[in-house]
Amino acid sequence: MTDIRQMAEEAADELHTMADMIRWSVSRMNEAGIYFGHGTDNPWDEALLLVTHALSLPWNIPENWYATAVTRSERLSVLELVLTRIEQRVPAPYLLGVAWFCGQPYVVDERVLIPRSPIGQMIEQRFAPWWHGKMAAGNPAPERILDLCTGSGCIGIACAHTFPDAQVELLDISFEALEVADENIQRHGLSERVMALQSDLFAAASGQYDLIVSNPPYVDAEDMNSLPQEYHHEPELALAAGEDGLDLVHIMLQQARQYLTDDGLLVVEVGNSWPALAQACPSLPFEWPEFERGGHGVFVLQARDLDAFSHQYQQK
């Protein structure tokens, strides 16, 4: 029996309230050097998620509930969940089976990345100032939206909620990911406006879209070799993208214009690979939004920016 399991066995008789369980979990995760970055960025929030889930309670319960007594069987359930988080380094959303994005829950498991893209902040702002400016000038809201490399479908589905008249397509090469996306479409009641299709990038795309949004694989080889253990529970297909992290993004930039309307917008997350992209494409006028709640490496391009895309880069 490991030391932490011995500690958990003792704790089952010593901890009596939710506050006790949360405090114990925070201490043990700090000692274990757990990585946070899949929905939380600190041990308190992570512990709160795990404890409330194990007790079948919402995570945002009033703080006066923390003093509530917990039965021994409930304590055992909490401790087992926390131990799994620590010993196996499984990200909390996989243990819970749900992740929150743009204020809404999405089904997740190890077939898909855990939703965490800063693009969510842009969706909440209706892609201001870019699309907001278009609407202020008299253009309609996006009527057709494409979520490329969709994974769980969270980005496209969140767009469908934000633009209630839009038709949304979710494309991904992974049939397993699309099973999760389909489940999320059904759970969000959007089957009439959102559909998921298997596609190698744009292969299954049809016609033109007002808005193309993507969080593709973009982790470069060096970063892949140094990722915390939690990331290795996520599908490598959704993370790794070659030596510079831009294998798919290069192709997307070459092909995106033909799938955009003349007033269309391309929004793509490239994370830490953004300096390599800016260096590789000096002729493209990337705009890089800043995010109030953290995140970086998302570029915005207008369709007209891609009209002027250099022939030299297209041949790379």
Order of alpha helices (4+ residues) and beta strands (2+ residues): alpha-alpha-alpha-alpha-alpha-beta-beta-alpha-alpha-beta-alpha-beta-alpha-beta-beta-alpha-alpha-beta-alpha-beta-alpha-alpha
